[in-house]
């Protein structure tokens, strides 16, 4: 999986749903942009995503943060071929 440069628009900080998430979940969301391909896709592997973005914070729950982002509509989880 290649790394890509991404920018954060000011509007990101004005989103009214983001403050309902933990600071780590918000940072995870931004960090996922750097892991995703050009179409914004990446493998649904929350533990690995957490490990890549927060390698020294092993007490964080990647699954819970990804689930929170999904619940609020920031992520769409789907399966390919089933």
Residue, then its C-alpha position, 0 to 999 in steps of 0.5 A: x500500500x503506497x503513501x500519498x500526500x493529503x491536505x486537510x481543508x479548514x471545513x474539516x474542523x467545522x464539522x459538528x459531528x467530529x467533536x463527538x469523537x475522541x481526539x484519537x478517533x479524529x486523528x485516526x480518521x485523518x491518518x487513514x487518508x494517508x493509508x488509503x489508495x487514490x480512491x479512498x479505499x483500504x483494507x478493513x483491518x482496524x488493529x493494523x490501521x491502529x498499529x500503523x498510525x499509533x505504533x506506540x499507543x498499544x492501549x487504543x482500540x482500533x476497532x472501536x474508533x473505526x466503528x465510531x467513524x462508521x456509525x457517524x457516516x465518516x467511513x463505509x465498510x463493505x465486502x468485496x465478492x461477498 
